[in-house]
Amino acid sequence: MLAVLRNPSYAKLFSAQIIALLGTGLLTVALGLLAFDIAGGDAGVVMGGGDDDQDGRLCRRLTGHHRAHCPPAP
């Protein structure tokens, strides 16, 4: 499995993927800490989106009409 890392192009792409994965993880932690700093005990609501109806409205707005994967209209 490690033999593929001898290919310089693959090694660079693999390294870039690992760095991006680490960056995504750090960003996720940072956003959680920021939400906690701003909202305190309601950080879960902030991170979770809070209002499912907003998701449905956005989905219907982007698709132009109600689709099966959009949450139901209120």
Backbone as CSV, one residue per row, in Angstrom:
resi,resn,N_x,N_y,N_z,CA_x,CA_y,CA_z,C_x,C_y,C_z
1,MET,0.815,-1.189,0.000,0.000,0.000,0.000,0.867,1.265,0.000
2,LEU,1.955,1.253,0.713,2.816,2.430,0.773,3.647,2.615,-0.491
3,ALA,3.656,1.620,-1.350,4.427,1.723,-2.587,3.890,2.833,-3.492
4,VAL,2.603,3.115,-3.403,2.029,4.161,-4.256,2.551,5.545,-3.879
5,LEU,3.042,5.700,-2.662,3.566,7.003,-2.239,4.906,7.332,-2.900
6,ARG,5.471,6.368,-3.580,6.720,6.635,-4.309,6.476,7.470,-5.555
7,ASN,5.241,7.477,-6.037,4.878,8.313,-7.179,4.756,9.749,-6.657
8,PRO,5.602,10.672,-7.173,5.604,12.032,-6.622,4.265,12.755,-6.751
9,SER,3.589,12.571,-7.858,2.291,13.239,-8.033,1.278,12.727,-7.024
10,TYR,1.236,11.414,-6.856,0.290,10.838,-5.907,0.631,11.273,-4.485
11,ALA,1.910,11.297,-4.156,2.334,11.692,-2.814,1.917,13.134,-2.511
12,LYS,2.058,14.020,-3.492,1.644,15.420,-3.285,0.136,15.530,-3.109
13,LEU,-0.612,14.823,-3.954,-2.074,14.866,-3.836,-2.547,14.269,-2.519
14,PHE,-1.915,13.181,-2.105,-2.282,12.551,-0.842,-1.974,13.477,0.328
15,SER,-0.814,14.123,0.288,-0.455,15.073,1.346,-1.435,16.235,1.396
16,ALA,-1.816,16.742,0.230,-2.772,17.841,0.185,-4.118,17.419,0.769
17,GLN,-4.527,16.182,0.506,-5.793,15.686,1.041,-5.736,15.590,2.565
18,ILE,-4.622,15.128,3.093,-4.462,15.022,4.548,-4.494,16.407,5.194
19,ILE,-3.812,17.367,4.578,-3.805,18.733,5.110,-5.211,19.328,5.082
20,ALA,-5.951,19.097,3.999,-7.327,19.596,3.902,-8.220,18.948,4.957
21,LEU,-8.015,17.667,5.207,-8.808,16.969,6.217,-8.532,17.527,7.610
22,LEU,-7.270,17.779,7.908,-6.922,18.382,9.195,-7.514,19.791,9.325
23,GLY,-7.463,20.562,8.252,-8.038,21.902,8.268,-9.535,21.878,8.502
24,THR,-10.220,20.921,7.878,-11.666,20.794,8.071,-11.986,20.441,9.518
25,GLY,-11.208,19.557,10.104,-11.422,19.189,11.499,-11.214,20.368,12.438
26,LEU,-10.146,21.121,12.207,-9.882,22.296,13.042,-10.981,23.348,12.889
27,LEU,-11.464,23.530,11.669,-12.538,24.489,11.440,-13.818,24.072,12.148
28,THR,-14.121,22.791,12.133,-15.320,22.298,12.812,-15.244,22.573,14.311
29,VAL,-14.096,22.305,14.899,-13.913,22.580,16.334,-14.008,24.076,16.602
30,ALA,-13.378,24.882,15.750,-13.404,26.334,15.943,-14.829,26.886,15.841
31,LEU,-15.613,26.384,14.898,-17.000,26.854,14.773,-17.834,26.460,15.985
32,GLY,-17.603,25.266,16.500,-18.308,24.844,17.707,-17.963,25.719,18.895
33,LEU,-16.680,26.040,19.047,-16.266,26.920,20.139,-16.809,28.332,19.973
34,LEU,-16.850,28.822,18.738,-17.409,30.145,18.488,-18.909,30.172,18.800
35,ALA,-19.617,29.118,18.391,-21.049,29.053,18.688,-21.278,29.029,20.189
36,PHE,-20.457,28.292,20.906,-20.590,28.253,22.366,-20.273,29.603,22.976
37,ASP,-19.263,30.281,22.450,-18.881,31.597,22.967,-19.998,32.617,22.750
38,ILE,-20.653,32.529,21.607,-21.711,33.488,21.279,-23.029,33.131,21.953
39,ALA,-23.442,31.847,21.829,-24.778,31.463,22.265,-24.814,30.771,23.618
40,GLY,-23.674,30.402,24.167,-23.653,29.728,25.461,-24.346,28.382,25.405
41,GLY,-25.331,28.200,26.265,-26.043,26.928,26.347,-26.868,26.588,25.125
42,ASP,-27.154,27.566,24.284,-27.934,27.319,23.070,-27.050,27.047,21.864
43,ALA,-25.796,26.693,22.084,-24.873,26.453,20.972,-25.338,25.292,20.105
44,GLY,-25.972,24.302,20.708,-26.482,23.167,19.931,-27.537,23.594,18.930
45,VAL,-28.374,24.535,19.313,-29.394,25.059,18.403,-28.734,25.815,17.255
46,VAL,-27.703,26.595,17.583,-26.984,27.352,16.558,-26.316,26.398,15.578
47,MET,-25.631,25.391,16.085,-24.914,24.454,15.222,-25.877,23.557,14.450
48,GLY,-27.018,23.247,15.045,-27.976,22.354,14.397,-28.868,23.052,13.388
49,GLY,-28.813,24.330,13.280,-29.644,25.047,12.325,-30.847,25.681,12.962
50,GLY,-31.336,25.113,14.043,-32.405,25.734,14.799,-33.791,25.539,14.240
51,ASP,-34.022,25.896,13.000,-35.371,25.908,12.444,-35.411,25.051,11.188
52,ASP,-36.048,23.888,11.277,-36.148,23.003,10.113,-36.980,23.619,9.001
53,ASP,-37.913,24.500,9.370,-38.758,25.115,8.352,-37.937,25.989,7.410
54,GLN,-36.891,26.616,7.911,-36.024,27.420,7.049,-35.402,26.554,5.964
55,ASP,-34.981,25.342,6.319,-34.395,24.439,5.343,-35.393,24.111,4.240
56,GLY,-36.631,23.892,4.626,-37.660,23.569,3.645,-37.927,24.726,2.698
57,ARG,-37.986,25.928,3.250,-38.212,27.102,2.396,-37.060,27.296,1.426
58,LEU,-35.839,27.129,1.902,-34.680,27.281,1.031,-34.672,26.211,-0.053
59,CYS,-34.983,24.993,0.311,-35.016,23.902,-0.663,-36.054,24.179,-1.746
60,ARG,-37.254,24.593,-1.346,-38.300,24.887,-2.325,-37.928,26.091,-3.182
61,ARG,-37.249,27.059,-2.582,-36.841,28.247,-3.341,-35.791,27.897,-4.392
62,LEU,-34.827,27.054,-4.016,-33.761,26.686,-4.943,-34.241,25.757,-6.051
63,THR,-35.174,24.862,-5.718,-35.645,23.905,-6.724,-36.816,24.445,-7.533
64,GLY,-37.451,25.478,-7.045,-38.572,26.059,-7.774,-39.915,25.468,-7.402
65,HIS,-39.942,24.334,-6.785,-41.198,23.723,-6.345,-40.899,22.669,-5.290
66,HIS,-41.946,22.159,-4.691,-41.788,21.159,-3.639,-41.320,19.847,-4.244
67,ARG,-40.260,19.299,-3.717,-39.770,17.990,-4.139,-39.802,17.035,-2.956
68,ALA,-39.666,15.768,-3.250,-39.772,14.745,-2.204,-38.670,14.918,-1.149
69,HIS,-37.497,15.406,-1.526,-36.418,15.510,-0.554,-36.488,16.790,0.268
70,CYS,-37.389,17.702,-0.058,-37.550,18.926,0.719,-38.471,18.635,1.903
71,PRO,-38.216,19.245,3.050,-39.140,19.101,4.174,-40.527,19.622,3.782
72,PRO,-41.579,19.105,4.404,-42.926,19.552,4.028,-43.161,21.024,4.328
73,ALA,-44.016,21.622,3.524,-44.364,23.032,3.713,-45.193,23.193,4.976
74,PRO,-45.071,24.337,5.660,-45.842,24.541,6.892,-47.332,24.679,6.611
